[in-house]
Amino acid sequence: MQSQSWRERLYTIIFFTNTPAGKRFDTWLLIVIMASLVVVMFDSVAVYRERHGALLTGLEWGFTAIFAIEYAVRIYSHPQPSRYIFSFYGLIDLLSILPAFLALLLPDAQYLLVVRSIRMLRIFRVLKLTPYLSQANYLLVALRGSKQKIIVFLLSLTTLVLIYGTLMYVIEGPENGFTSIPMSIYWAVVTLTTVGFGDIVPHTALGKSVATAVMITGYSIIAVPTGIFTAELANAMRADSLQHKCPGCAKLSHEPNAAFCSRCGSQLFEQRSEQQQAQREATD
């Protein structure tokens, strides 16, 4: 019985952050992960690897041992070990320790240790930011609403790139670096997006005139997809606010998870308030 209660206590501390011990555990875990990433980055620099190679290797094996013990404890404490092993975080935890052992057989595998950076996703649990990720629904709705407009915009942009690229190939030619139509299209994309690598530049007066037109076009079209997406995002948020209309004072704007009106205190959603009350009772 004592062993079972200790296992349950480990499970609560390791997998939940609603207790001080669980929050401290995840906080220290994040610190260890950051420290291990720093060691990996220093080990990738030749100067530090030559001077402090033994120290960096020892630290890396120390971090690997910590993560291996943590992984084993997670499996031991979980009520359904297979569920954890094949979960997203379970696979990430496994990948964080495998490269160190693979490096014994394949030296280049040590750079796979950077996968530990993915484990920093646990910071959302520590800071309790996960509930705020529901706001991403607005972005998904806006993307779905603007899909057709974005497709039309991309098709138009592709047509412009093909035209500009072909023109520059005809005007400049291979002697000025525009060796083929695909290479000219690459130049058009780089110029139209205002990136401007400068590896290919026009030399003739006519080519520079076309390049000027491409640059002006690039600046003028940058705002198009932004405007389309912003309009759809505003519509999505407006539609959601209308669903939160207060029956008492008719206020439209409320917090996404609000159960009562912030102005008059009227109940917004009976079902939601009942669920929140049940959650409070379960917490108490």
C-alpha positions as CSV (number, residue, x, y, z in Angstrom):
1,M,0.0,0.0,0.0
2,Q,2.9,2.3,0.9
3,S,4.5,1.6,-2.5
4,Q,1.3,2.3,-4.4
5,S,0.8,5.7,-2.6
6,W,4.4,6.6,-3.3
7,R,3.8,5.8,-7.0
8,E,0.7,7.9,-7.1
9,R,2.6,10.8,-5.4
10,L,5.3,10.6,-8.1
11,Y,2.7,10.6,-10.8
12,T,1.1,13.7,-9.4
13,I,4.4,15.5,-9.1
14,I,5.8,14.6,-12.5
15,F,2.7,14.8,-14.7
16,F,0.8,17.7,-13.1
17,T,1.7,21.3,-12.2
18,N,-1.3,22.0,-9.9
19,T,0.8,21.3,-6.8
20,P,3.9,23.3,-5.6
21,A,6.0,20.2,-5.9
22,G,4.9,19.5,-9.4
23,K,5.6,23.1,-10.4
24,R,9.1,23.0,-8.8
25,F,9.8,19.7,-10.6
26,D,8.9,21.1,-14.1
27,T,10.8,24.3,-13.4
28,W,14.0,22.5,-12.5
29,L,13.5,20.2,-15.4
30,L,13.4,23.2,-17.8
31,I,16.5,24.5,-16.2
32,V,18.3,21.2,-16.8
33,I,17.1,21.1,-20.4
34,M,18.4,24.6,-21.0
35,A,21.7,23.7,-19.5
36,S,22.0,20.6,-21.6
37,L,21.3,22.7,-24.8
38,V,24.0,25.1,-23.8
39,V,26.5,22.2,-23.5
40,V,25.4,20.9,-26.9
41,M,25.9,24.3,-28.5
42,F,29.3,24.8,-26.9
43,D,30.3,21.3,-28.1
44,S,29.5,22.3,-31.7
45,V,32.1,25.1,-31.6
46,A,35.5,23.7,-32.6
47,V,37.5,25.9,-30.2
48,Y,35.6,24.9,-27.1
49,R,35.5,21.3,-28.1
50,E,39.3,21.2,-28.5
51,R,39.9,23.0,-25.1
52,H,37.2,21.5,-23.0
53,G,36.2,18.3,-24.8
54,A,36.4,16.1,-21.8
55,L,34.4,18.4,-19.6
56,L,31.7,18.8,-22.2
57,T,31.5,15.1,-22.8
58,G,31.2,14.5,-19.0
59,L,28.5,17.1,-18.7
60,E,26.6,15.6,-21.6
61,W,26.7,12.1,-20.1
62,G,25.5,13.6,-16.8
63,F,22.5,15.2,-18.4
64,T,21.8,12.0,-20.3
65,A,21.8,10.1,-17.1
66,I,19.4,12.6,-15.5
67,F,17.0,12.4,-18.5
68,A,17.2,8.6,-18.6
69,I,16.3,8.4,-14.9
70,E,13.5,10.8,-15.4
71,Y,12.2,8.8,-18.3
72,A,12.3,5.6,-16.3
73,V,10.5,7.2,-13.3
74,R,7.8,8.5,-15.7
75,I,7.2,5.0,-17.0
76,Y,7.2,3.6,-13.5
77,S,4.8,6.1,-12.0
78,H,2.3,6.3,-14.9
79,P,-0.9,4.2,-14.4
80,Q,-0.7,3.2,-18.1
81,P,3.0,3.1,-19.1
82,S,2.3,2.3,-22.7
83,R,0.1,5.3,-23.1
84,Y,2.9,7.6,-21.9
85,I,5.6,5.8,-24.0
86,F,3.7,6.3,-27.2
87,S,2.5,9.8,-26.4
88,F,4.0,12.9,-28.0
89,Y,6.0,13.9,-24.9
90,G,6.9,10.3,-24.3
91,L,8.5,10.0,-27.7
92,I,10.3,13.3,-27.3
93,D,11.6,12.2,-23.9
94,L,12.9,9.0,-25.5
95,L,14.5,10.9,-28.4
96,S,16.3,13.2,-25.9
97,I,18.4,10.3,-24.6
98,L,18.8,8.0,-27.6
99,P,21.3,10.2,-29.5
100,A,23.8,10.0,-26.7
101,F,23.9,6.2,-27.0
102,L,23.8,6.3,-30.8
103,A,26.8,8.5,-30.7
104,L,28.8,5.6,-29.3
105,L,28.2,3.8,-32.6
106,L,27.7,6.8,-34.9
107,P,29.7,9.9,-33.9
108,D,27.7,12.3,-36.0
109,A,24.5,11.3,-34.1
110,Q,25.5,13.5,-31.2
111,Y,24.1,16.5,-33.0
112,L,20.6,15.0,-32.8
113,L,20.7,16.0,-29.2
114,V,19.3,19.3,-30.3
115,V,15.9,17.5,-30.3
116,R,15.9,18.3,-26.6
117,S,14.8,21.8,-27.5
118,I,11.4,20.4,-28.4
119,R,11.0,19.4,-24.7
120,M,10.8,23.1,-23.9
121,L,7.2,22.8,-24.9
122,R,6.6,21.8,-21.3
123,I,6.9,25.5,-20.4
124,F,3.3,25.9,-21.4
125,R,2.4,23.5,-18.6
126,V,4.5,25.4,-16.0
127,L,3.2,28.8,-17.0
128,K,-0.3,27.5,-17.5
129,L,-0.5,29.0,-21.0
130,T,-2.3,26.0,-22.5
131,P,-5.8,27.5,-22.0
132,Y,-4.8,30.6,-24.0
133,L,-3.9,28.4,-27.0
134,S,-7.7,28.2,-27.7
135,Q,-7.3,31.7,-29.2
136,A,-5.6,30.0,-32.1
137,N,-9.2,29.0,-33.3
138,Y,-9.6,32.5,-34.5
139,L,-6.5,32.1,-36.7
140,L,-7.9,28.8,-38.1
141,V,-11.2,30.3,-38.9
142,A,-9.6,33.3,-40.6
143,L,-7.4,31.0,-42.7
144,R,-10.4,28.9,-43.8
145,G,-12.4,32.1,-44.6
146,S,-9.5,33.6,-46.6
147,K,-8.5,30.4,-48.4
148,Q,-10.0,31.1,-51.8
149,K,-8.7,34.7,-51.7
150,I,-5.2,33.6,-50.8
151,I,-5.3,31.0,-53.6
152,V,-6.3,33.7,-56.2
153,F,-3.5,35.9,-54.8
154,L,-0.9,33.2,-55.1
155,L,-2.0,32.3,-58.6
156,S,-1.7,36.0,-59.6
157,L,1.7,36.2,-58.0
158,T,2.9,33.1,-59.8
159,T,1.8,34.6,-63.1
160,L,3.7,37.8,-62.4
161,V,6.8,35.9,-61.4
162,L,6.7,33.9,-64.6
163,I,6.2,37.0,-66.8
164,Y,9.0,39.0,-65.0
165,G,11.4,36.0,-65.1
166,T,10.9,35.4,-68.8
167,L,11.3,39.1,-69.6
168,M,14.6,39.3,-67.7
169,Y,15.9,36.2,-69.4
170,V,15.1,37.7,-72.8
171,I,16.5,41.1,-71.9
172,E,19.6,40.2,-69.9
173,G,20.6,36.8,-71.2
174,P,23.1,34.3,-70.0
175,E,26.0,36.8,-70.3
176,N,24.6,38.8,-67.4
177,G,23.9,35.9,-65.1
178,F,20.3,35.1,-66.2
179,T,21.4,31.7,-67.6
180,S,18.0,30.1,-67.8
181,I,14.3,30.9,-67.3
182,P,14.2,29.1,-63.9
183,M,17.2,31.1,-62.8
184,S,15.4,34.3,-64.0
185,I,12.3,33.2,-62.1
186,Y,14.4,32.7,-59.0
187,W,15.6,36.3,-59.4
188,A,12.1,37.6,-59.9
189,V,10.9,35.8,-56.7
190,V,13.9,37.2,-54.7
191,T,13.2,40.7,-56.0
192,L,9.5,40.6,-55.8
193,T,9.6,39.6,-52.1
194,T,12.0,42.4,-51.4
195,V,14.7,39.9,-50.1
196,G,17.3,41.0,-52.6
197,F,20.2,38.6,-52.2
198,G,22.2,40.4,-54.9
199,D,23.7,37.2,-56.4
200,I,22.1,38.1,-59.8
201,V,21.6,41.7,-60.9
202,P,20.6,43.3,-64.2
203,H,23.2,45.2,-66.2
204,T,21.3,46.7,-69.1
205,A,19.1,49.9,-68.9
206,L,16.0,48.0,-69.9
207,G,16.7,45.2,-67.4
208,K,17.1,47.8,-64.6
209,S,13.8,49.4,-65.7
210,V,12.0,46.0,-65.4
211,A,13.7,45.4,-62.1
212,T,12.4,48.7,-60.8
213,A,8.9,47.7,-61.8
214,V,9.3,44.4,-60.0
215,M,10.5,46.2,-56.9
216,I,7.5,48.5,-56.9
217,T,5.2,45.7,-57.5
218,G,6.7,43.8,-54.6
219,Y,6.1,46.6,-52.2
220,S,2.5,47.1,-53.4
221,I,1.5,43.4,-53.0
222,I,3.1,42.8,-49.6
223,A,0.0,44.2,-47.9
224,V,-2.5,42.2,-49.9
225,P,-2.3,38.8,-48.0
226,T,-2.0,40.7,-44.7
227,G,-5.1,42.7,-45.4
228,I,-7.1,39.6,-46.5
229,F,-6.1,37.7,-43.4
230,T,-6.7,40.6,-41.1
231,A,-10.2,41.2,-42.4
232,E,-11.1,37.6,-42.0
233,L,-9.6,37.5,-38.5
234,A,-11.7,40.6,-37.5
235,N,-14.8,38.9,-38.9
236,A,-14.1,35.7,-36.9
237,M,-13.6,37.7,-33.7
238,R,-16.7,39.8,-34.4
239,A,-18.8,36.7,-34.9
240,D,-17.6,35.2,-31.7
241,S,-18.3,38.4,-29.7
242,L,-21.9,38.4,-31.1
243,Q,-22.3,34.9,-29.6
244,H,-21.4,36.3,-26.2
245,K,-24.2,39.0,-26.3
246,C,-25.4,39.6,-22.8
247,P,-29.1,39.0,-22.3
248,G,-29.3,41.6,-19.6
249,C,-27.5,44.7,-20.9
250,A,-26.8,43.5,-24.6
251,K,-23.1,44.0,-24.2
252,L,-21.4,42.3,-27.2
253,S,-17.7,42.0,-26.2
254,H,-16.8,39.4,-23.5
255,E,-13.9,37.2,-22.6
256,P,-14.0,33.9,-24.6
257,N,-14.5,31.7,-21.5
258,A,-16.7,34.2,-19.6
259,A,-19.8,32.8,-17.9
260,F,-21.1,36.1,-16.6
261,C,-21.3,39.6,-18.0
262,S,-18.6,41.9,-16.8
263,R,-20.9,44.9,-16.9
264,C,-24.2,43.7,-15.2
265,G,-23.3,40.3,-14.0
266,S,-26.0,38.5,-16.0
267,Q,-25.4,34.8,-16.8
268,L,-24.2,34.3,-20.4
269,F,-24.2,30.5,-20.8
270,E,-26.0,28.3,-18.3
271,Q,-24.2,25.2,-19.4
272,R,-20.8,26.8,-19.2
273,S,-21.4,28.2,-15.7
274,E,-22.6,24.8,-14.5
275,Q,-19.4,23.2,-15.9
276,Q,-17.2,25.9,-14.2
277,Q,-19.1,25.4,-10.9
278,A,-18.5,21.6,-11.1
279,Q,-14.8,22.3,-11.8
280,R,-14.6,24.6,-8.7
281,E,-16.3,22.0,-6.5
282,A,-14.0,19.2,-7.8
283,T,-10.9,21.5,-7.1
284,D,-12.2,22.3,-3.6
